[in-house]
């Protein structure tokens, strides 16, 4: 074997219904999103554990969607979101 790569991803069912709204994986889902555009006191090179703590807090208060900023997010941040789920 010359190369091997494991990529984690989830396949979801999503649909819109005019009467009931947005459905995700067979359940009605309401968007509770947050914009994560700045890490005050940390700068732009944010350690992954800082993001992990922020995502833990956001999940605890019911956030289920993230707007990462105006620029493409760090791939490590996206992997963390995949591992933690509900984004």
TAZILIN-V607137 format. One line per field, one symbol per residue. ss: DSSP state (2 for helix, 1 for strand, 0 for the rest). phi: phi as a letter, one per 20 degrees, with the letter a starting at -180 (. if undefined). psi: psi as a letter, one per 40 degrees, with the letter a starting at -180 (. if undefined). Layout:
ss->???
phi->???
psi->???
This chain:
ss->000000000000011110001111001100001110000000000002222222222222000011100000002222222222000
phi->.ebbbdcebcdcdcbdcfedoedclncfcdfcdceddbdgndneeefgfffffffgffffenfcbcdfqedgffgffffffffemmd
psi->hdihhhhhiihihhihhddeahhhfeihhhhgiihgeighedadghidddddddddddddeeheihhdaeihihddddddddddif.
